[in-house]
């Protein structure tokens, strides 16, 4: 196994022993910033292959005790997510290569639908930057900020994330929620 991946797993094993989502994600964020910022994580070629249908999601490591999973996402030019949550799990997302645009949202029930409002301007996230998300304030949109190259991101979740809610705009300006099942690509 790649030395940086071995180091990453050791650090994540230590971080998830922290007592709260707050302290776990603080540690994981610092770990990702150091390892990804140093450009030390080298991934096998299969993690770099984009998919024409949408961003690729590939499992990098699953903790045998299921306390966390580490997933690599590969973003082609123009690819991004809708507004989404993280299935009730804490999560830390960092940029391995390229550049991403990240926008945080506030989501509230509004009658039979949802009000979805950005909480600030879109942020540019470069290599080594990482953000942590703790439900229920974990709504965001990610997109590849590179117009003509792939970007790679690392996502550490507090368990096995197999589904999340996505929010789609309706004609009246409010949003509808639906469940998206998530799978791993080869
Ligand atoms: Fe996310």
Boltz pocket constraint, residues with backbone or C-beta under 6 A from the ligand:
constraints:
  - pocket:
      binder: B
      contacts: [[A, 84], [A, 85], [A, 86], [A, 93], [A, 138], [A, 140], [A, 142]]
      max_distance: 6.0
